[in-house]
Amino acid sequence: MIYDRANELAKEIAESDEYRRFCEAKERISDNETTVNLLKEYRKLQYKAQAAMVAGNTDNEIMESLQKLGELLQMNADASAYLIAEYQLNRMLGDIYKILADAIDVDLSMFED
């Protein structure tokens, strides 16, 4: 029963506007190797910055590179649309996870800012 509902939710997510916009944006960037590589580098820098923050460090060089690359990606309409769509999809999935966690009283406070 619970797995049936989970599968129904998965189907609804796959049919959602957020997922549709994400797929469309991903398709638009997929043919542009430069944009794809810039987005991969942006993601790597994000992970490095997060790892530094978790370790209690601030790597100004990484942060500066991340900011510059972010500004460059914002000037690319397809890359910008992809990042926005990705954010919106992740926000929806995060909201769903929070709803589920709240329903069973899972404490997520350690993940908050």
Residue pairs with C-beta under 8 A, 6 or more apart in sequence:
9 96
13 19
13 92
13 93
13 96
16 92
18 85
18 88
18 89
18 92
19 89
21 85
21 88
21 89
22 82
22 85
22 86
22 88
22 89
24 85
25 78
25 81
25 82
25 84
25 85
25 86
26 82
26 85
28 78
28 81
28 82
29 35
29 36
29 39
29 78
29 79
29 82
30 36
32 78
35 76
35 78
35 79
38 69
38 72
38 73
38 76
38 79
39 73
39 79
39 82
39 83
41 69
42 66
42 69
42 70
42 73
45 62
45 65
45 66
45 69
46 66
48 59
48 62
49 59
49 62
49 63
49 66
52 58
52 59
52 62
73 79
73 80
73 83
74 80
98 108
101 108
